Amino acid sequence: MRIPYPSNLLNDRLLPMAWMLLLTVINGLCEAGSRLANAVLAMATGALLGSGINHLVGAVVASVVVAFGVGVTAWSTPNLAWFYFAGGCMGVLVVAANNYAIPRIGAVLGSMLLVAAQLIGSAVLDHYGVLGGQPVPMSGLRLLGLTLLLGGVALTLKGRQMRHADQHDSTAS
């Protein structure tokens, strides 16, 4: 079943593709800052409580936005299966996991692993048209892009291992 995207303030007809790309880049920058802010919050409160606080604040902000009607077309959720509402639960787990991992492995490696997993997962979901999406078959160029992305993750991990080995050698002497 294909889920139609509701017409609202951010409809493609109102904002051309360039604005959508800019919006996505800004969102990515906000995501990077959000991960670091959440990690610091989690160091003070614990990973799960930090995730809870993050989502409580997000719920309050979203409630205010919804109350003023920004981007809202209807309150109904016609014929949606329960798993379409699982994003909030997954979000809590994602933030809690990031809160735990990022202070230990660093923001760059944490972000690279998260983005790599998101892109690989998205490619699989796209390929099969999971959750009502339009199927987008895996192409050679997509596969090459994912391979290059994984190469970047591998280089980052190798650099981290080399840095830790150098630190270990300098403290052992």
MIDOSE-1310 file (N, C-alpha, C; in nm, 2 decimals, decimal comma, always signed):
residues 173
mrip	+0,08/-0,12/+0,00/+0,00/+0,00/+0,00/+0,09/+0,12/+0,00; +0,07/+0,21/-0,09/+0,15/+0,33/-0,10/+0,08/+0,44/-0,02; +0,15/+0,50/+0,08/+0,10/+0,60/+0,16/+0,12/+0,74/+0,10; +0,01/+0,81/+0,07/+0,03/+0,94/+0,00/+0,09/+1,04/+0,10
ypsn	+0,18/+1,13/+0,06/+0,23/+1,23/+0,14/+0,13/+1,35/+0,15; +0,10/+1,39/+0,27/+0,00/+1,49/+0,28/+0,05/+1,63/+0,23; -0,04/+1,70/+0,18/-0,01/+1,84/+0,13/+0,00/+1,93/+0,25; +0,11/+2,00/+0,27/+0,12/+2,09/+0,38/+0,22/+2,20/+0,34
llnd	+0,27/+2,27/+0,45/+0,36/+2,38/+0,43/+0,48/+2,35/+0,35; +0,54/+2,23/+0,37/+0,66/+2,19/+0,30/+0,64/+2,11/+0,18; +0,53/+2,13/+0,11/+0,49/+2,05/-0,01/+0,59/+2,09/-0,12; +0,62/+1,99/-0,20/+0,72/+2,00/-0,31/+0,67/+2,11/-0,41
rllp	+0,54/+2,14/-0,42/+0,49/+2,24/-0,51/+0,53/+2,38/-0,46; +0,55/+2,39/-0,33/+0,58/+2,53/-0,27/+0,73/+2,55/-0,26; +0,80/+2,45/-0,24/+0,95/+2,47/-0,23/+1,02/+2,39/-0,34; +1,10/+2,45/-0,42/+1,17/+2,38/-0,53/+1,28/+2,29/-0,47
mawm	+1,33/+2,20/-0,55/+1,42/+2,10/-0,51/+1,54/+2,16/-0,44; +1,59/+2,28/-0,49/+1,71/+2,34/-0,42/+1,68/+2,37/-0,28; +1,56/+2,42/-0,25/+1,53/+2,44/-0,11/+1,52/+2,31/-0,03; +1,47/+2,21/-0,09/+1,46/+2,08/-0,02/+1,60/+2,03/+0,01
lllt	+1,70/+2,05/-0,08/+1,83/+2,01/-0,06/+1,90/+2,09/+0,06; +1,87/+2,22/+0,05/+1,92/+2,31/+0,16/+1,86/+2,27/+0,29; +1,74/+2,24/+0,30/+1,67/+2,20/+0,42/+1,73/+2,07/+0,47; +1,76/+1,98/+0,38/+1,82/+1,85/+0,43/+1,97/+1,87/+0,48
ving	+2,04/+1,96/+0,42/+2,18/+1,99/+0,47/+2,17/+2,06/+0,61; +2,08/+2,15/+0,62/+2,06/+2,22/+0,75/+2,02/+2,11/+0,86; +1,93/+2,02/+0,82/+1,89/+1,92/+0,91/+2,01/+1,83/+0,95; +2,09/+1,80/+0,86/+2,21/+1,72/+0,89/+2,31/+1,79/+0,99
lcea	+2,32/+1,92/+0,97/+2,40/+2,00/+1,06/+2,34/+2,00/+1,20; +2,21/+2,02/+1,20/+2,14/+2,01/+1,33/+2,15/+1,88/+1,40; +2,15/+1,77/+1,32/+2,16/+1,64/+1,37/+2,30/+1,62/+1,44; +2,40/+1,67/+1,37/+2,53/+1,66/+1,43/+2,54/+1,73/+1,57
gsrl	+2,49/+1,85/+1,57/+2,48/+1,92/+1,70/+2,40/+1,85/+1,80; +2,29/+1,80/+1,76/+2,19/+1,73/+1,85/+2,26/+1,61/+1,91; +2,34/+1,53/+1,83/+2,41/+1,41/+1,89/+2,50/+1,45/+2,00; +2,58/+1,56/+1,97/+2,67/+1,60/+2,08/+2,60/+1,65/+2,20
anav	+2,50/+1,73/+2,18/+2,42/+1,78/+2,30/+2,36/+1,67/+2,38; +2,31/+1,57/+2,31/+2,25/+1,46/+2,37/+2,35/+1,38/+2,45; +2,47/+1,36/+2,39/+2,58/+1,29/+2,45/+2,62/+1,35/+2,58; +2,63/+1,48/+2,58/+2,67/+1,56/+2,70/+2,56/+1,54/+2,81
lama	+2,44/+1,56/+2,77/+2,32/+1,54/+2,86/+2,32/+1,40/+2,92; +2,35/+1,30/+2,84/+2,36/+1,16/+2,88/+2,47/+1,14/+2,98; +2,58/+1,21/+2,96/+2,69/+1,19/+3,06/+2,66/+1,24/+3,19; +2,57/+1,34/+3,20/+2,52/+1,40/+3,32/+2,41/+1,32/+3,38
tgal	+2,32/+1,25/+3,30/+2,20/+1,19/+3,35/+2,19/+1,04/+3,33; +2,27/+0,99/+3,24/+2,26/+0,85/+3,20/+2,20/+0,84/+3,06; +2,23/+0,74/+2,98/+2,19/+0,73/+2,84/+2,04/+0,73/+2,83; +1,97/+0,64/+2,90/+1,83/+0,63/+2,89/+1,75/+0,75/+2,93
lgsg	+1,79/+0,81/+3,05/+1,72/+0,93/+3,10/+1,75/+1,05/+3,00; +1,87/+1,05/+2,95/+1,90/+1,16/+2,86/+1,82/+1,15/+2,73; +1,79/+1,02/+2,69/+1,71/+1,00/+2,57/+1,56/+1,04/+2,61; +1,52/+1,01/+2,73/+1,38/+1,05/+2,77/+1,37/+1,20/+2,78
inhl	+1,47/+1,27/+2,83/+1,46/+1,42/+2,84/+1,46/+1,47/+2,70; +1,54/+1,42/+2,61/+1,55/+1,47/+2,47/+1,41/+1,45/+2,41; +1,35/+1,34/+2,42/+1,22/+1,32/+2,36/+1,10/+1,39/+2,43; +1,11/+1,42/+2,56/+1,01/+1,50/+2,62/+1,02/+1,64/+2,57
vgav	+1,14/+1,70/+2,56/+1,15/+1,83/+2,51/+1,10/+1,83/+2,36; +1,14/+1,73/+2,28/+1,09/+1,73/+2,15/+0,94/+1,72/+2,14; +0,88/+1,64/+2,23/+0,73/+1,63/+2,23/+0,67/+1,76/+2,26; +0,72/+1,84/+2,36/+0,67/+1,97/+2,39/+0,68/+2,06/+2,27
vasv	+0,80/+2,07/+2,21/+0,81/+2,15/+2,09/+0,72/+2,11/+1,98; +0,71/+1,98/+1,95/+0,62/+1,94/+1,85/+0,47/+1,97/+1,88; +0,44/+1,96/+2,01/+0,30/+1,99/+2,05/+0,27/+2,14/+2,03; +0,36/+2,22/+2,05/+0,34/+2,37/+2,03/+0,32/+2,39/+1,88
vvaf	+0,41/+2,33/+1,80/+0,40/+2,34/+1,65/+0,27/+2,29/+1,60; +0,22/+2,18/+1,65/+0,10/+2,12/+1,61/-0,02/+2,21/+1,65; -0,01/+2,26/+1,78/-0,12/+2,35/+1,83/-0,14/+2,47/+1,74; -0,03/+2,52/+1,68/-0,05/+2,64/+1,59/-0,07/+2,60/+1,45
gvgv	-0,08/+2,47/+1,42/-0,12/+2,43/+1,29/-0,02/+2,42/+1,18; +0,11/+2,43/+1,22/+0,22/+2,43/+1,12/+0,23/+2,29/+1,07; +0,21/+2,27/+0,94/+0,23/+2,15/+0,87/+0,12/+2,04/+0,90; +0,01/+2,08/+0,96/-0,09/+1,99/+1,00/-0,21/+2,00/+0,90
taws	-0,24/+1,89/+0,84/-0,36/+1,88/+0,74/-0,48/+1,81/+0,80; -0,45/+1,71/+0,88/-0,56/+1,64/+0,94/-0,51/+1,56/+1,06; -0,60/+1,53/+1,15/-0,57/+1,45/+1,27/-0,59/+1,30/+1,25; -0,66/+1,27/+1,14/-0,69/+1,13/+1,12/-0,57/+1,05/+1,07
tpnl	-0,57/+0,92/+1,10/-0,47/+0,83/+1,05/-0,54/+0,72/+0,98; -0,59/+0,74/+0,86/-0,67/+0,63/+0,80/-0,59/+0,51/+0,76; -0,64/+0,40/+0,82/-0,59/+0,26/+0,78/-0,44/+0,25/+0,80; -0,38/+0,31/+0,90/-0,24/+0,29/+0,92/-0,22/+0,17/+1,02
awfy	-0,13/+0,08/+0,98/-0,09/-0,03/+1,07/-0,01/+0,03/+1,19; -0,01/-0,05/+1,30/+0,05/-0,01/+1,42/+0,20/+0,03/+1,40; +0,27/-0,04/+1,31/+0,41/-0,02/+1,30/+0,45/+0,11/+1,24; +0,35/+0,18/+1,18/+0,38/+0,32/+1,13/+0,40/+0,41/+1,24
fagg	+0,36/+0,38/+1,36/+0,37/+0,46/+1,48/+0,50/+0,43/+1,56; +0,58/+0,33/+1,51/+0,69/+0,28/+1,59/+0,81/+0,38/+1,58; +0,81/+0,48/+1,50/+0,92/+0,57/+1,48/+0,96/+0,64/+1,61; +0,87/+0,67/+1,70/+0,90/+0,73/+1,82/+0,97/+0,64/+1,92
cmgv	+0,93/+0,51/+1,92/+1,00/+0,41/+2,00/+1,14/+0,39/+1,95; +1,15/+0,38/+1,82/+1,29/+0,36/+1,76/+1,37/+0,49/+1,79; +1,31/+0,60/+1,78/+1,39/+0,73/+1,81/+1,45/+0,73/+1,95; +1,37/+0,68/+2,05/+1,42/+0,68/+2,19/+1,54/+0,58/+2,19
lvva	+1,53/+0,47/+2,13/+1,64/+0,37/+2,13/+1,76/+0,43/+2,06; +1,74/+0,49/+1,94/+1,85/+0,55/+1,87/+1,92/+0,66/+1,95; +1,85/+0,75/+2,01/+1,91/+0,85/+2,09/+1,98/+0,79/+2,21; +1,92/+0,69/+2,28/+1,99/+0,63/+2,39/+2,12/+0,56/+2,35
anny	+2,12/+0,49/+2,24/+2,24/+0,42/+2,19/+2,34/+0,52/+2,16; +2,31/+0,63/+2,09/+2,40/+0,74/+2,06/+2,46/+0,80/+2,18; +2,37/+0,82/+2,28/+2,41/+0,88/+2,41/+2,52/+0,80/+2,47; +2,51/+0,67/+2,46/+2,60/+0,58/+2,52/+2,73/+0,57/+2,44
aipr	+2,72/+0,56/+2,31/+2,83/+0,53/+2,22/+2,92/+0,65/+2,19; +2,86/+0,76/+2,16/+2,94/+0,88/+2,11/+3,04/+0,93/+2,21; +3,01/+0,94/+2,34/+3,12/+0,98/+2,43/+3,24/+0,88/+2,43; +3,21/+0,76/+2,40/+3,32/+0,66/+2,40/+3,39/+0,64/+2,27
igav	+3,33/+0,66/+2,16/+3,39/+0,64/+2,03/+3,42/+0,77/+1,95; +3,35/+0,88/+1,99/+3,37/+1,01/+1,93/+3,26/+1,04/+1,83; +3,24/+1,17/+1,81/+3,12/+1,21/+1,72/+3,14/+1,17/+1,58; +3,26/+1,18/+1,52/+3,28/+1,15/+1,38/+3,26/+1,00/+1,35
lgsm	+3,32/+0,91/+1,43/+3,30/+0,77/+1,41/+3,16/+0,73/+1,43; +3,10/+0,78/+1,54/+2,96/+0,75/+1,57/+2,87/+0,80/+1,46; +2,89/+0,92/+1,41/+2,80/+0,97/+1,31/+2,82/+0,89/+1,18; +2,95/+0,85/+1,15/+2,98/+0,78/+1,03/+2,91/+0,64/+1,03
llva	+2,92/+0,57/+1,15/+2,86/+0,44/+1,16/+2,70/+0,45/+1,15; +2,65/+0,55/+1,21/+2,51/+0,57/+1,21/+2,46/+0,60/+1,07; +2,52/+0,69/+1,00/+2,49/+0,73/+0,86/+2,50/+0,61/+0,77; +2,61/+0,53/+0,79/+2,64/+0,42/+0,70/+2,52/+0,32/+0,72
aqli	+2,49/+0,29/+0,85/+2,38/+0,20/+0,87/+2,25/+0,25/+0,82; +2,22/+0,38/+0,83/+2,10/+0,44/+0,78/+2,09/+0,42/+0,63; +2,20/+0,45/+0,56/+2,20/+0,44/+0,41/+2,19/+0,30/+0,36; +2,26/+0,21/+0,43/+2,25/+0,07/+0,38/+2,11/+0,02/+0,41
gsav	+2,06/+0,05/+0,53/+1,92/+0,01/+0,56/+1,82/+0,07/+0,46; +1,84/+0,20/+0,43/+1,75/+0,27/+0,34/+1,76/+0,21/+0,20; +1,88/+0,17/+0,16/+1,89/+0,11/+0,02/+1,81/-0,02/+0,02; +1,82/-0,10/+0,12/+1,74/-0,23/+0,13/+1,59/-0,20/+0,13
ldhy	+1,55/-0,11/+0,22/+1,41/-0,07/+0,22/+1,36/-0,02/+0,09; +1,44/+0,07/+0,03/+1,40/+0,12/-0,11/+1,39/+0,01/-0,21; +1,49/-0,08/-0,21/+1,49/-0,18/-0,31/+1,36/-0,27/-0,31; +1,32/-0,30/-0,19/+1,20/-0,38/-0,17/+1,07/-0,30/-0,16
gvlg	+1,08/-0,17/-0,15/+0,95/-0,09/-0,13/+0,89/-0,12/+0,00; +0,97/-0,14/+0,11/+0,91/-0,17/+0,24/+0,83/-0,06/+0,30; +0,73/-0,09/+0,37/+0,65/+0,01/+0,44/+0,57/+0,10/+0,35; +0,54/+0,05/+0,23/+0,46/+0,13/+0,14/+0,53/+0,23/+0,05
gqpv	+0,67/+0,22/+0,06/+0,75/+0,31/-0,03/+0,75/+0,26/-0,17; +0,78/+0,35/-0,26/+0,79/+0,31/-0,40/+0,92/+0,24/-0,42; +0,92/+0,12/-0,47/+1,05/+0,04/-0,49/+1,15/+0,12/-0,58; +1,27/+0,13/-0,53/+1,38/+0,19/-0,61/+1,49/+0,08/-0,61
pmsg	+1,50/+0,01/-0,73/+1,60/-0,10/-0,74/+1,74/-0,06/-0,71; +1,82/-0,15/-0,65/+1,96/-0,13/-0,62/+2,03/-0,12/-0,76; +2,11/-0,02/-0,78/+2,18/-0,01/-0,90/+2,33/-0,02/-0,87; +2,41/-0,04/-0,98/+2,55/-0,04/-0,96/+2,61/+0,08/-0,90
lrll	+2,56/+0,20/-0,94/+2,61/+0,32/-0,88/+2,57/+0,34/-0,73; +2,45/+0,29/-0,69/+2,42/+0,29/-0,55/+2,51/+0,20/-0,47; +2,53/+0,08/-0,53/+2,62/-0,01/-0,46/+2,76/+0,04/-0,45; +2,81/+0,11/-0,55/+2,94/+0,17/-0,55/+2,94/+0,28/-0,44
gltl	+2,84/+0,36/-0,43/+2,84/+0,47/-0,33/+2,84/+0,41/-0,19; +2,76/+0,30/-0,17/+2,76/+0,24/-0,04/+2,90/+0,18/+0,00; +2,96/+0,12/-0,10/+3,09/+0,06/-0,08/+3,19/+0,17/-0,05; +3,19/+0,28/-0,12/+3,28/+0,39/-0,09/+3,25/+0,45/+0,06
llgg	+3,13/+0,45/+0,09/+3,09/+0,50/+0,23/+3,15/+0,40/+0,33; +3,14/+0,27/+0,31/+3,20/+0,17/+0,40/+3,35/+0,18/+0,40; +3,41/+0,22/+0,29/+3,55/+0,24/+0,28/+3,59/+0,36/+0,37; +3,51/+0,46/+0,37/+3,54/+0,58/+0,46/+3,53/+0,54/+0,61
valt	+3,43/+0,46/+0,64/+3,42/+0,41/+0,78/+3,54/+0,33/+0,82; +3,59/+0,24/+0,73/+3,70/+0,15/+0,75/+3,83/+0,24/+0,77; +3,85/+0,34/+0,69/+3,96/+0,43/+0,71/+3,96/+0,50/+0,84; +3,84/+0,55/+0,88/+3,83/+0,62/+1,01/+3,86/+0,52/+1,12
lkgr	+3,81/+0,40/+1,11/+3,84/+0,30/+1,22/+3,99/+0,27/+1,22; +4,05/+0,26/+1,10/+4,20/+0,23/+1,10/+4,28/+0,35/+1,16; +4,24/+0,47/+1,13/+4,30/+0,59/+1,19/+4,29/+0,59/+1,34; +4,17/+0,55/+1,39/+4,15/+0,54/+1,53/+4,24/+0,44/+1,60
qmrh	+4,25/+0,32/+1,53/+4,34/+0,21/+1,58/+4,48/+0,26/+1,59; +4,53/+0,33/+1,48/+4,67/+0,37/+1,47/+4,69/+0,48/+1,58; +4,60/+0,57/+1,60/+4,61/+0,67/+1,70/+4,62/+0,61/+1,84; +4,54/+0,51/+1,87/+4,54/+0,44/+2,00/+4,67/+0,36/+2,02
adqh	+4,72/+0,30/+1,91/+4,85/+0,23/+1,92/+4,96/+0,32/+1,94; +4,96/+0,44/+1,88/+5,07/+0,54/+1,91/+5,06/+0,58/+2,05; +4,94/+0,61/+2,10/+4,93/+0,65/+2,24/+4,98/+0,54/+2,34; +4,95/+0,42/+2,30/+4,99/+0,31/+2,39/+5,14/+0,29/+2,39
dsta	+5,20/+0,31/+2,27/+5,35/+0,30/+2,26/+5,42/+0,41/+2,33; +5,36/+0,53/+2,33/+5,42/+0,64/+2,40/+5,41/+0,63/+2,55; +5,31/+0,57/+2,60/+5,29/+0,55/+2,74/+5,37/+0,43/+2,79; +5,40/+0,34/+2,71/+5,47/+0,21/+2,74/+5,62/+0,24/+2,76
s	+5,67/+0,35/+2,69/+5,81/+0,37/+2,69/+5,86/+0,44/+2,81
